[in-house]
């Protein structure tokens, strides 16, 4: 009797094992692992790779750390950033020596890639990614979509004015944006909440631009010139996405521009404690967790703040988290409301003064 019971138990175990399915690997984790292996095994010694490798290693490591902490959206955002550089170097490494040095060979490759990228070089369709969820994944994909044409168009001039290698880099960057958009489609996860009620952001973009220009004065404009350039570049991209009707990408870039601008604001810089910032974030996190709306774009910003708090728990330098709590997330919630009423902006004017130089 016992032998029969043992045999029956063994049969059930074998049947269960045969029917068991291994869960599919996490696409983000797999992609991070793939790029980590690429960096480890790439033995190239050219100038481009030696410039890109250190920064790519750092960003990739921070993406892996974010994923381990459960900040999945933040890990994806950092993956999107590093993917461009690493994909471009991969593409260059696959080119022949002639394509990398000879102008005619480079331009022939540029034409070939033009055909390959033709579907994505068309004007970005505001509905191209409307089925993609959650909103944060759609936002990252929308931001990547127009970059295919932008990088492709720029690559020819770069190759002609500098070296074929530089032109090939931007061809590779164009391909990288197409690949990331395709990768984002693999991450489609139906969100329980409804899509966020997005609208044109022209008023907010104008206000942020005005504040940025007003702050761009010496000594800040000299000491933090690169930071101003980064904030303005994100703002310019947000405006272009907004004009194209790519509202998700526009909102994401607008929030990134605001986060970059926060430490550039004039006046004494506040130095809040990590505990104080964490307390500020609590009610904002509760609003993001409220059912009914897909707040994943806001949650991405929250994850950025939470990562910053964890990273700087000891030294207390939580400027990024403070910017998210004080400025970025309030802007996010305001952007989901009706556009604020504003007086019409004056038409831009240009004054030209002609000065006659002596003896001319």
VOBA-1610 file (N, C-alpha, C; in pm, whole numbers, padded with zeros to 5 digits, always signed):
BEGIN
Unk+00083-00120+00000Unk+00000+00000+00000Unk+00086+00125+00000Unk+00192+00121+00085Unk+00281+00236+00090Unk+00355+00253-00041Unk+00397+00140-00101Unk+00469+00147-00229Unk+00381+00209-00336Unk+00254+00174-00336Unk+00161+00231-00434Unk+00144+00380-00413Unk+00137+00420-00284Unk+00122+00563-00253Unk+00244+00641-00298Unk+00363+00579-00273Unk+00486+00647-00316Unk+00491+00660-00467Unk+00447+00556-00537Unk+00447+00560-00683Unk+00350+00666-00734Unk+00235+00676-00669Unk+00137+00778-00710Unk+00191+00918-00687Unk+00258+00935-00571Unk+00315+01066-00539Unk+00423+01104-00640Unk+00507+01004-00677Unk+00613+01030-00775Unk+00553+01068-00909Unk+00443+01002-00947Unk+00377+01032-01075Unk+00323+01175-01075Unk+00263+01216-00963Unk+00211+01353-00953Unk+00326+01453-00962Unk+00437+01424-00894Unk+00552+01514-00896Unk+00608+01529-01037Unk+00619+01413-01106Unk+00670+01418-01243Unk+00576+01495-01334Unk+00446+01473-01316Unk+00348+01544-01398Unk+00354+01693-01374Unk+00368+01733-01245Unk+00375+01875-01210Unk+00499+01938-01270Unk+00612+01863-01261Unk+00737+01917-01314Unk+00729+01933-01464Unk+00665+01836-01530Unk+00654+01844-01676Unk+00567+01960-01718Unk+00464+01988-01636Unk+00372+02096-01673Unk+00419+02232-01628Unk+00522+02236-01542Unk+00570+02365-01492Unk+00634+02445-01604Unk+00617+02574-01599Unk+00678+02661-01699Unk+00770+02759-01630Unk+00885+02779-01689Unk+00981+02877-01636Unk+00936+03017-01676Unk+00927+03108-01579Unk+00884+03243-01615Unk+00982+03306-01713Unk+00933+03385-01807Unk+01023+03447-01905Unk+01118+03545-01836Unk+01238+03561-01888Unk+01334+03653-01826Unk+01284+03798-01836Unk+01323+03877-01739Unk+01288+04018-01739Unk+01362+04086-01855Unk+01289+04147-01951Unk+01357+04209-02067Unk+01456+04317-02028Unk+01425+04396-01925Unk+01516+04504-01885Unk+01643+04444-01826Unk+01628+04346-01737Unk+01745+04283-01678Unk+01830+04215-01784Unk+01765+04150-01881Unk+01839+04082-01987Unk+01916+04182-02073Unk+01855+04296-02101Unk+01922+04397-02184Unk+02039+04460-02109Unk+02023+04484-01981Unk+02133+04537-01900Unk+02249+04437-01897Unk+02217+04310-01883Unk+02321+04206-01880Unk+02392+04198-02014Unk+02316+04212-02122Unk+02377+04206-02256Unk+02477+04319-02275Unk+02440+04440-02233Unk+02531+04552-02251Unk+02650+04543-02155Unk+02629+04490-02036Unk+02740+04473-01942Unk+02844+04377-02001Unk+02797+04271-02064Unk+02888+04176-02128Unk+02959+04241-02247Unk+02888+04324-02321Unk+02949+04395-02434Unk+03063+04485-02387Unk+03039+04559-02280Unk+03144+04648-02228Unk+03263+04565-02179Unk+03235+04455-02113Unk+03342+04372-02057Unk+03430+04312-02165Unk+03371+04274-02276Unk+03446+04201-02379Unk+03493+04288-02496Unk+03452+04414-02499Unk+03493+04502-02610Unk+03636+04548-02586Unk+03725+04504-02670Unk+03868+04535-02654Unk+03914+04649-02744Unk+03820+04722-02803Unk+03857+04832-02893Unk+03939+04937-02816Unk+04030+05000-02888Unk+04116+05102-02827Unk+04106+05236-02898Unk+04007+05250-02989Unk+03996+05377-03062Unk+03947+05487-02968Unk+03965+05610-03013Unk+03934+05726-02929Unk+03787+05730-02888Unk+03697+05697-02980Unk+03554+05703-02950Unk+03519+05610-02836Unk+03566+05485-02842Unk+03532+05388-02739Unk+03593+05426-02604Unk+03716+05476-02604Unk+03778+05514-02477Unk+03706+05633-02414Unk+03641+05715-02496Unk+03563+05826-02442Unk+03429+05779-02387Unk+03366+05685-02456Unk+03232+05642-02420Unk+03231+05542-02306Unk+03328+05454-02301Unk+03325+05341-02208Unk+03307+05381-02061Unk+03386+05476-02006Unk+03371+05506-01862Unk+03230+05554-01825Unk+03177+05647-01903Unk+03043+05697-01874Unk+02937+05590-01889Unk+02952+05506-01992Unk+02855+05398-02014Unk+02857+05299-01898Unk+02975+05266-01849Unk+02985+05175-01734Unk+02913+05232-01612Unk+02933+05362-01590Unk+02871+05426-01474Unk+02719+05424-01484Unk+02666+05466-01599Unk+02521+05472-01616Unk+02461+05332-01610Unk+02528+05236-01672Unk+02477+05099-01671Unk+02474+05044-01528Unk+02578+05073-01452Unk+02581+05028-01313Unk+02469+05088-01230Unk+02440+05216-01255Unk+02331+05282-01183Unk+02196+05228-01227Unk+02185+05190-01353Unk+02060+05127-01399Unk+02040+04992-01332Unk+02146+04914-01322Unk+02137+04784-01255Unk+02100+04801-01108Unk+02159+04903-01045Unk+02130+04930-00905Unk+01984+04971-00887Unk+01933+05055-00978Unk+01794+05097-00971Unk+01700+04977-00984Unk+01733+04885-01074Unk+01648+04767-01092Unk+01648+04680-00967Unk+01764+04666-00904Unk+01773+04586-00781Unk+01689+04648-00670Unk+01679+04781-00670Unk+01601+04851-00567Unk+01452+04852-00599Unk+01414+04793-00712Unk+01274+04789-00750Unk+01228+04909-00829Unk+01321+04996-00869Unk+01287+05116-00946Unk+01295+05082-01095Unk+01199+05008-01141Unk+01201+04953-01276Unk+01197+05062-01384Unk+01113+05162-01365Unk+01102+05270-01464Unk+01231+05350-01471Unk+01292+05376-01358Unk+01419+05449-01356Unk+01528+05367-01425Unk+01529+05237-01402Unk+01627+05150-01470Unk+01609+05158-01621Unk+01484+05159-01666Unk+01458+05168-01810Unk+01504+05302-01866Unk+01480+05410-01794Unk+01522+05541-01841Unk+01674+05546-01857Unk+01746+05490-01761Unk+01892+05489-01770Unk+01940+05395-01880Unk+01869+05287-01899Unk+01901+05197-02010Unk+01883+05270-02144Unk+01777+05348-02156Unk+01754+05423-02280Unk+01870+05517-02309Unk+01923+05579-02205Unk+02034+05672-02222Unk+02160+05601-02270Unk+02195+05492-02203Unk+02320+05423-02237Unk+02306+05344-02366Unk+02185+05304-02401Unk+02162+05226-02522Unk+02208+05302-02646Unk+02186+05433-02647Unk+02225+05512-02765Unk+02375+05503-02792Unk+02456+05530-02689Unk+02601+05527-02707Unk+02653+05388-02741Unk+02604+05288-02669Unk+02655+05152-02691Unk+02609+05095-02824Unk+02486+05124-02863Unk+02439+05077-02994Unk+02517+05144-03107Unk+02548+05272-03089Unk+02624+05344-03192Unk+02763+05286-03207Unk+02828+05254-03095Unk+02964+05197-03106Unk+02958+05055-03164Unk+02852+04982-03133Unk+02836+04849-03193Unk+02824+04860-03344Unk+02741+04954-03388Unk+02722+04975-03532Unk+02853+05014-03599Unk+02928+05104-03539Unk+03057+05146-03598Unk+03152+05028-03605Unk+03154+04947-03500Unk+03244+04833-03499Unk+03213+04730-03608Unk+03092+04732-03661Unk+03053+04640-03767Unk+03082+04694-03907Unk+03129+04818-03915Unk+03158+04878-04045Unk+03299+04842-04091Unk+03320+04849-04221Unk+03451+04819-04277Unk+03546+04937-04254Unk+03675+04909-04265Unk+03775+05016-04250Unk+03754+05124-04355Unk+03711+05083-04474Unk+03688+05181-04581Unk+03573+05274-04546Unk+03464+05219-04493Unk+03349+05302-04456Unk+03385+05401-04346Unk+03479+05365-04259Unk+03514+05450-04147Unk+03614+05559-04185Unk+03675+05546-04302Unk+03778+05643-04339Unk+03752+05712-04472Unk+03683+05644-04564Unk+03664+05699-04698Unk+03527+05769-04707Unk+03527+05893-04755Unk+03405+05972-04760Unk+03300+05909-04852Unk+03343+05862-04968Unk+03248+05803-05063Unk+03186+05676-05005Unk+03267+05595-04939Unk+03215+05471-04879Unk+03118+05504-04766Unk+03149+05607-04690Unk+03057+05649-04582Unk+02924+05694-04640Unk+02928+05775-04746Unk+02803+05827-04802Unk+02720+05716-04867Unk+02786+05613-04919Unk+02713+05498-04972Unk+02640+05426-04858Unk+02707+05413-04744Unk+02643+05351-04627Unk+02529+05440-04575Unk+02547+05570-04580Unk+02442+05663-04537Unk+02316+05643-04623Unk+02334+05627-04751Unk+02219+05604-04840Unk+02154+05469-04811Unk+02235+05368-04786Unk+02179+05236-04755Unk+02096+05242-04627Unk+02149+05307-04526Unk+02078+05319-04399Unk+01952+05404-04415Unk+01956+05498-04508Unk+01837+05578-04533Unk+01719+05493-04574Unk+01747+05392-04657Unk+01641+05300-04696Unk+01595+05213-04581Unk+01689+05168-04499Unk+01655+05081-04387Unk+01571+05155-04283Unk+01602+05283-04264Unk+01533+05361-04161Unk+01414+05441-04217Unk+01384+05421-04342Unk+01282+05504-04408Unk+01148+05509-04333Unk+01095+05397-04285Unk+00965+05405-04215Unk+00970+05496-04092Unk+01083+05495-04021Unk+01093+05575-03899Unk+01138+05719-03926Unk+01180+05748-04050Unk+01223+05884-04082Unk+01105+05973-04120Unk+00989+05916-04137Unk+00870+05996-04166Unk+00836+06080-04044Unk+00754+06182-04066Unk+00711+06268-03956Unk+00647+06182-03847Unk+00685+06208-03723Unk+00635+06127-03611Unk+00483+06136-03602Unk+00421+06021-03595Unk+00275+06013-03585Unk+00236+06013-03438Unk+00151+06108-03399Unk+00111+06119-03259Unk+00040+05995-03209Unk-00015+05914-03300Unk-00087+05793-03261Unk-00004+05666-03277Unk+00122+05682-03316Unk+00203+05564-03346Unk+00220+05472-03226Unk+00219+05528-03106Unk+00245+05448-02987Unk+00128+05454-02888Unk+00010+05486-02937Unk-00102+05508-02846Unk-00145+05382-02772Unk-00111+05266-02824Unk-00150+05142-02757Unk-00050+05102-02647Unk+00063+05170-02640Unk+00169+05131-02549Unk+00140+05179-02407Unk+00150+05088-02313Unk+00129+05119-02172Unk+00237+05048-02090Unk+00270+05104-01972Unk+00215+05222-01907Unk+00264+05352-01969Unk+00214+05464-01916Unk+00242+05595-01975Unk+00390+05627-01978Unk+00466+05587-01876Unk+00609+05619-01872Unk+00685+05549-01984Unk+00648+05425-02014Unk+00714+05354-02124Unk+00679+05421-02256Unk+00553+05459-02271Unk+00513+05531-02393Unk+00589+05663-02403Unk+00607+05733-02292Unk+00677+05861-02294Unk+00821+05845-02343Unk+00891+05742-02294Unk+01029+05720-02336Unk+01035+05682-02483Unk+00940+05601-02528Unk+00937+05562-02669Unk+00904+05682-02758Unk+00810+05766-02716Unk+00776+05885-02794Unk+00895+05980-02804Unk+00972+05992-02697Unk+01089+06078-02701Unk+01195+06025-02797Unk+01202+05892-02811Unk+01301+05831-02900Unk+01258+05839-03046Unk+01128+05837-03072Unk+01077+05824-03209Unk+01129+05932-03305Unk+01122+06062-03274Unk+01170+06162-03369Unk+01322+06165-03384Unk+01392+06104-03286Unk+01538+06108-03290Unk+01594+06028-03408Unk+01517+05933-03458Unk+01566+05855-03573Unk+01594+05948-03690Unk+01499+06031-03726Unk+01517+06125-03838Unk+01621+06231-03804Unk+01616+06283-03682Unk+01710+06390-03644Unk+01853+06342-03654Unk+01883+06226-03599Unk+02019+06175-03603Unk+02059+06137-03746Unk+01966+06078-03820Unk+02000+06039-03956Unk+02034+06162-04039Unk+01950+06265-04031Unk+01976+06386-04111Unk+02107+06453-04070Unk+02138+06450-03941Unk+02261+06515-03893Unk+02386+06437-03931Unk+02372+06307-03949Unk+02491+06223-03969Unk+02569+06260-04094Unk+02499+06297-04202Unk+02570+06329-04326Unk+02657+06453-04309Unk+02602+06557-04248Unk+02680+06679-04229Unk+02797+06656-04134Unk+02774+06575-04029Unk+02884+06545-03937Unk+02994+06470-04010Unk+02955+06373-04092Unk+03055+06296-04165Unk+03133+06379-04264Unk+03066+06476-04324Unk+03134+06561-04422Unk+03222+06668-04357Unk+03176+06723-04247Unk+03249+06834-04185Unk+03357+06788-04088Unk+03349+06661-04042Unk+03453+06611-03951Unk+03519+06488-04012Unk+03477+06370-03969Unk+03531+06245-04023Unk+03416+06148-04049Unk+03435+06052-04139Unk+03331+05952-04162Unk+03291+05880-04033Unk+03386+05857-03942Unk+03354+05791-03816Unk+03247+05867-03737Unk+03258+06001-03737Unk+03159+06081-03665Unk+03022+06068-03729Unk+03019+06068-03862Unk+02892+06048-03930Unk+02833+05912-03902Unk+02918+05810-03897Unk+02871+05675-03867Unk+02816+05665-03726Unk+02876+05742-03634Unk+02824+05740-03497Unk+02677+05783-03496Unk+02644+05889-03567Unk+02506+05938-03565Unk+02412+05847-03645Unk+02465+05778-03744Unk+02384+05676-03810Unk+02351+05565-03710Unk+02452+05525-03631Unk+02428+05424-03529Unk+02332+05472-03422Unk+02338+05601-03388Unk+02246+05657-03289Unk+02103+05656-03342Unk+02088+05684-03472Unk+01954+05679-03532Unk+01898+05538-03525Unk+01980+05441-03556Unk+01936+05302-03549Unk+01903+05264-03405Unk+01981+05316-03310Unk+01958+05286-03168Unk+01821+05333-03122Unk+01779+05450-03170Unk+01647+05501-03130Unk+01535+05414-03187Unk+01554+05367-03309Unk+01455+05275-03366Unk+01450+05146-03284Unk+01565+05095-03247Unk+01571+04971-03170Unk+01507+04989-03032Unk+01529+05106-02970Unk+01471+05127-02838Unk+01319+05133-02846Unk+01267+05197-02949Unk+01122+05203-02965Unk+01064+05062-02979Unk+01133+04977-03055Unk+01088+04838-03069Unk+01098+04764-02936Unk+01205+04791-02862Unk+01223+04727-02731Unk+01112+04768-02635Unk+01073+04896-02640Unk+00967+04945-02551Unk+00837+04870-02573Unk+00812+04830-02696Unk+00689+04755-02725Unk+00687+04620-02652Unk+00803+04565-02622Unk+00810+04439-02549Unk+00770+04457-02402Unk+00770+04581-02356Unk+00744+04609-02215Unk+00599+04648-02191Unk+00517+04633-02293Unk+00376+04671-02280Unk+00310+04594-02167Unk+00258+04668-02072Unk+00189+04608-01957Unk+00061+04687-01935Unk-00053+04626-01959Unk-00179+04699-01937Unk-00185+04759-01798Unk-00205+04889-01792Unk-00213+04961-01665Unk-00357+04962-01617Unk-00377+04942-01489Unk-00513+04940-01435Unk-00579+05077-01448Unk-00502+05182-01433Unk-00559+05316-01439Unk-00578+05363-01582Unk-00663+05462-01598Unk-00688+05523-01729Unk-00567+05606-01770Unk-00548+05629-01900Unk-00438+05714-01944Unk-00446+05853-01880Unk-00333+05915-01849Unk-00337+06048-01788Unk-00395+06150-01885Unk-00468+06248-01834Unk-00531+06348-01923Unk-00430+06453-01968Unk-00358+06424-02074Unk-00251+06514-02119Unk-00305+06618-02217Unk-00237+06731-02221Unk-00274+06843-02308Unk-00147+06911-02355Unk-00164+07012-02442Unk-00048+07090-02486Unk+00013+07162-02367Unk+00146+07171-02366Unk+00217+07228-02253Unk+00278+07365-02283Unk+00230+07431-02388Unk+00290+07559-02428Unk+00302+07659-02314Unk+00198+07680-02231Unk+00213+07778-02123Unk+00324+07744-02026Unk+00330+07617-01986Unk+00435+07575-01893Unk+00574+07585-01955Unk+00583+07549-02081Unk+00712+07556-02149Unk+00759+07700-02162Unk+00667+07790-02192Unk+00702+07932-02201Unk+00750+07986-02067Unk+00679+07951-01961Unk+00717+07999-01827Unk+00854+07947-01786Unk+00879+07819-01813Unk+01009+07762-01777Unk+01120+07825-01860Unk+01091+07852-01987Unk+01191+07917-02073Unk+01223+08057-02021Unk+01119+08132-01981Unk+01141+08266-01926Unk+01228+08261-01800Unk+01199+08165-01714Unk+01276+08152-01590Unk+01420+08113-01619Unk+01439+08027-01717Unk+01573+07983-01754Unk+01655+08099-01809Unk+01594+08179-01895Unk+01665+08294-01953Unk+01695+08399-01847Unk+01601+08419-01755Unk+01623+08518-01650Unk+01738+08477-01558Unk+01754+08347-01536Unk+01860+08298-01448Unk+01997+08294-01517Unk+01994+08300-01650Unk+02120+08287-01725Unk+02196+08421-01723Unk+02253+08451-01608Unk+02327+08574-01586Unk+02457+08539-01513Unk+02561+08615-01537Unk+02684+08590-01461Unk+02659+08609-01311Unk+02724+08536-01225Unk+02829+08437-01254Unk+02775+08298-01289Unk+02642+08274-01265Unk+02589+08140-01288Unk+02604+08096-01433Unk+02584+08189-01526Unk+02592+08155-01668Unk+02733+08111-01708Unk+02833+08155-01630Unk+02971+08116-01657Unk+03008+07989-01580Unk+02973+07987-01453Unk+03011+07874-01369Unk+02935+07747-01402Unk+02809+07762-01447Unk+02725+07645-01471Unk+02672+07642-01615Unk+02757+07685-01706Unk+02714+07695-01846Unk+02665+07561-01899Unk+02738+07456-01873Unk+02700+07324-01924Unk+02565+07280-01868Unk+02539+07312-01741Unk+02411+07274-01681Unk+02295+07350-01746Unk+02318+07477-01777Unk+02215+07555-01847Unk+02188+07496-01985Unk+02294+07455-02054Unk+02278+07395-02186Unk+02195+07268-02177Unk+02221+07185-02076Unk+02146+07060-02059Unk+01999+07085-02032Unk+01969+07184-01945Unk+01830+07216-01915Unk+01759+07271-02038Unk+01828+07358-02111Unk+01766+07418-02229Unk+01746+07314-02340Unk+01838+07219-02353Unk+01823+07114-02454Unk+01700+07028-02424Unk+01680+06992-02296Unk+01562+06914-02259Unk+01434+06994-02285Unk+01439+07124-02258Unk+01322+07210-02280Unk+01292+07222-02429Unk+01395+07236-02510Unk+01376+07245-02655Unk+01314+07116-02708Unk+01362+07004-02660Unk+01307+06876-02704Unk+01161+06863-02662Unk+01129+06908-02540Unk+00990+06904-02493Unk+00900+06987-02584Unk+00949+07103-02626Unk+00869+07189-02713Unk+00845+07123-02849Unk+00947+07058-02903Unk+00934+06993-03033Unk+00837+06874-03025Unk+00847+06797-02917Unk+00756+06684-02898Unk+00613+06733-02880Unk+00597+06841-02805Unk+00464+06896-02783Unk+00403+06943-02914Unk+00483+07009-02997Unk+00433+07057-03126Unk+00394+06942-03218Unk+00461+06828-03203Unk+00430+06710-03285Unk+00313+06631-03230Unk+00258+06672-03118Unk+00146+06600-03059Unk+00187+06478-02978Unk+00316+06463-02954Unk+00367+06351-02875Unk+00366+06393-02728Unk+00246+06397-02670Unk+00225+06458-02539Unk+00298+06385-02426Unk+00307+06253-02435Unk+00372+06178-02328Unk+00522+06210-02324Unk+00583+06204-02442Unk+00725+06238-02448Unk+00750+06381-02408Unk+00659+06473-02448Unk+00674+06614-02414Unk+00669+06634-02263Unk+00575+06567-02196Unk+00565+06582-02051Unk+00690+06530-01983Unk+00742+06417-02027Unk+00862+06360-01967Unk+00980+06456-01982Unk+01001+06508-02101Unk+01114+06599-02122Unk+01095+06732-02047Unk+00972+06778-02037Unk+00944+06900-01961Unk+00981+06881-01814Unk+00945+06767-01757Unk+00979+06740-01618Unk+01129+06726-01599Unk+01196+06667-01697Unk+01342+06655-01690Unk+01407+06792-01698Unk+01353+06880-01783Unk+01407+07016-01793Unk+01390+07090-01661Unk+01274+07074-01598Unk+01250+07139-01469Unk+01345+07085-01363Unk+01369+06955-01364Unk+01462+06896-01267Unk+01604+06948-01288Unk+01644+06964-01413Unk+01777+07016-01442Unk+01790+07163-01404Unk+01680+07236-01417Unk+01684+07379-01390Unk+01681+07410-01240Unk+01622+07322-01161Unk+01602+07349-01019Unk+01728+07398-00947Unk+01844+07334-00964Unk+01963+07383-00892Unk+02023+07510-00953Unk+01971+07555-01066Unk+02024+07674-01133Unk+01946+07800-01095Unk+01839+07784-01021Unk+01758+07899-00985Unk+01839+07997-00900Unk+01820+08127-00922Unk+01894+08226-00843Unk+01849+08225-00698Unk+01935+08274-00612Unk+01904+08278-00470Unk+01983+08173-00395Unk+01984+08182-00263Unk+02059+08084-00183Unk+02000+07945-00198Unk+02086+07849-00216Unk+02041+07710-00233Unk+02001+07652-00098Unk+01883+07593-00094Unk+01836+07529+00029Unk+01909+07397+00049Unk+01927+07359+00173Unk+01994+07233+00205Unk+01905+07149+00297Unk+01797+07093+00242Unk+01707+07013+00326Unk+01772+06882+00367Unk+01728+06828+00477Unk+01778+06699+00523Unk+01707+06587+00448Unk+01770+06471+00435Unk+01703+06358+00372Unk+01569+06325+00438Unk+01563+06336+00570Unk+01438+06304+00640Unk+01328+06402+00601Unk+01363+06530+00588Unk+01264+06631+00552Unk+01213+06608+00411Unk+01302+06573+00319Unk+01261+06548+00181Unk+01173+06423+00173Unk+01212+06320+00246Unk+01131+06197+00248Unk+00991+06227+00298Unk+00981+06312+00397Unk+00849+06349+00450Unk+00768+06426+00347Unk+00835+06514+00269Unk+00766+06587+00163Unk+00714+06495+00055Unk+00786+06388+00029Unk+00749+06297-00078Unk+00629+06208-00043Unk+00606+06186+00085Unk+00502+06092+00126Unk+00364+06125+00069Unk+00313+06249+00085Unk+00180+06277+00029Unk+00179+06274-00124Unk+00291+06308-00186Unk+00298+06303-00332Unk+00293+06158-00379Unk+00362+06070-00308Unk+00359+05927-00342Unk+00218+05872-00326Unk+00148+05917-00223Unk+00010+05870-00202Unk-00079+05914-00318Unk-00059+06034-00368Unk-00138+06080-00483Unk-00109+05996-00607Unk+00017+05958-00624Unk+00054+05876-00740Unk-00002+05735-00731Unk-00022+05688-00608Unk-00074+05553-00588Unk-00226+05547-00593Unk-00291+05662-00597Unk-00437+05663-00599Unk-00488+05592-00724Unk-00589+05506-00712Unk-00639+05431-00828Unk-00713+05523-00924Unk-00723+05477-01049Unk-00803+05549-01148Unk-00723+05608-01262Unk-00597+05645-01237Unk-00515+05710-01341Unk-00378+05645-01348Unk-00327+05629-01467Unk-00191+05579-01489Unk-00092+05692-01460Unk-00036+05690-01340Unk+00058+05795-01297Unk+00203+05749-01311Unk+00232+05660-01404Unk+00367+05605-01411Unk+00473+05709-01447Unk+00438+05814-01521Unk+00537+05919-01549Unk+00574+05989-01419Unk+00476+06017-01336Unk+00505+06074-01205Unk+00583+05977-01118Unk+00549+05849-01126Unk+00622+05749-01045Unk+00767+05738-01088Unk+00794+05759-01215Unk+00933+05761-01261Unk+01010+05871-01190Unk+00949+05990-01179Unk+01014+06099-01108Unk+01031+06066-00959Unk+00930+06001-00902Unk+00939+05960-00762Unk+01052+05861-00742Unk+01067+05765-00832Unk+01175+05668-00821Unk+01311+05735-00828Unk+01322+05838-00910Unk+01447+05914-00918Unk+01479+05976-00782Unk+01377+06033-00716Unk+01396+06093-00585Unk+01432+05987-00481Unk+01364+05874-00486Unk+01390+05767-00388Unk+01531+05711-00405Unk+01575+05698-00529Unk+01711+05651-00555Unk+01812+05750-00498Unk+01787+05879-00519Unk+01877+05983-00470Unk+01883+05982-00317Unk+01769+05964-00253Unk+01767+05958-00107Unk+01849+05841-00055Unk+01836+05726-00119Unk+01911+05608-00076Unk+02061+05626-00101Unk+02093+05686-00215Unk+02234+05702-00252Unk+02306+05801-00162Unk+02233+05903-00115Unk+02297+06009-00037Unk+02246+06012+00108Unk+02208+05898+00158Unk+02157+05892+00295Unk+02263+05936+00396Unk+02389+05909+00364Unk+02496+05941+00458Unk+02547+06084+00443Unk+02569+06128+00319Unk+02626+06261+00301Unk+02521+06372+00298Unk+02393+06336+00284Unk+02287+06435+00291Unk+02270+06522+00168Unk+02345+06494+00063Unk+02337+06576-00059Unk+02221+06526-00147Unk+02100+06564-00109Unk+01980+06512-00176Unk+01914+06619-00262Unk+01996+06690-00339Unk+01944+06800-00421Unk+01844+06750-00526Unk+01871+06635-00586Unk+01780+06582-00688Unk+01645+06547-00626Unk+01648+06477-00513Unk+01524+06440-00446Unk+01447+06564-00403Unk+01517+06666-00355Unk+01451+06790-00315Unk+01385+06859-00434Unk+01454+06858-00548Unk+01397+06919-00669Unk+01270+06846-00711Unk+01271+06714-00702Unk+01153+06637-00739Unk+01037+06669-00645Unk+01065+06676-00515Unk+00960+06701-00417Unk+00904+06843-00427Unk+00992+06941-00444Unk+00952+07081-00438Unk+00901+07137-00571Unk+00949+07079-00681Unk+00921+07141-00811Unk+00866+07044-00914Unk+00935+06931-00934Unk+00902+06844-01047Unk+00765+06779-01031Unk+00740+06715-00918Unk+00610+06648-00902Unk+00494+06747-00893Unk+00509+06862-00827Unk+00401+06961-00837Unk+00373+07004-00981Unk+00477+07016-01064Unk+00456+07048-01206Unk+00383+06934-01277Unk+00415+06811-01239Unk+00349+06697-01301Unk+00198+06702-01276Unk+00160+06720-01152Unk+00017+06722-01119Unk-00051+06843-01183Unk+00016+06956-01189Unk-00042+07075-01252Unk-00064+07053-01401Unk+00027+06977-01465Unk+00015+06952-01609Unk-00105+06864-01643Unk-00158+06793-01544Unk-00276+06709-01567Unk-00406+06787-01551Unk-00394+06911-01508Unk-00512+06996-01493Unk-00528+07083-01618Unk-00638+07157-01622Unk-00660+07249-01734Unk-00548+07352-01738Unk-00516+07399-01859Unk-00411+07498-01875Unk-00448+07626-01800Unk-00354+07685-01727Unk-00385+07808-01655Unk-00411+07923-01751Unk-00503+08012-01712Unk-00533+08129-01796Unk-00417+08226-01789Unk-00377+08275-01905Unk-00266+08370-01912Unk-00295+08477-02016Unk-00242+08593-01989Unk-00254+08700-02088Unk-00170+08663-02210Unk-00213+08711-02325Unk-00139+08682-02448Unk+00002+08737-02438Unk+00098+08656-02480Unk+00237+08701-02478Unk+00260+08802-02589Unk+00338+08906-02564Unk+00365+09004-02669Unk+00440+08940-02785Unk+00411+08988-02904Unk+00480+08936-03021Unk+00629+08968-03011Unk+00714+08874-03044Unk+00859+08900-03035Unk+00901+09007-03134Unk+00989+09092-03091Unk+01039+09199-03178Unk+01191+09195-03179Unk+01246+09247-03285Unk+01391+09255-03299Unk+01427+09399-03332Unk+01518+09454-03257Unk+01565+09589-03283Unk+01705+09582-03342Unk+01722+09643-03458Unk+01852+09644-03525Unk+01906+09786-03521Unk+02025+09802-03466Unk+02088+09934-03457Unk+02207+09936-03551Unk+02207+10030-03645Unk+02318+10043-03738Unk+02412+10153-03689Unk+02537+10117-03676Unk+02637+10212-03628Unk+02740+10232-03739Unk+02762+10358-03776Unk+02861+10388-03882Unk+02998+10405-03818Unk+03085+10313-03857Unk+03222+10318-03803Unk+03298+10430-03875Unk+03381+10501-03805Unk+03457+10608-03870Unk+03533+10558-03993Unk+03532+10642-04094Unk+03607+10620-04219Unk+03553+10505-04300Unk+03424+10469-04283Unk+03366+10366-04368Unk+03252+10428-04447
//
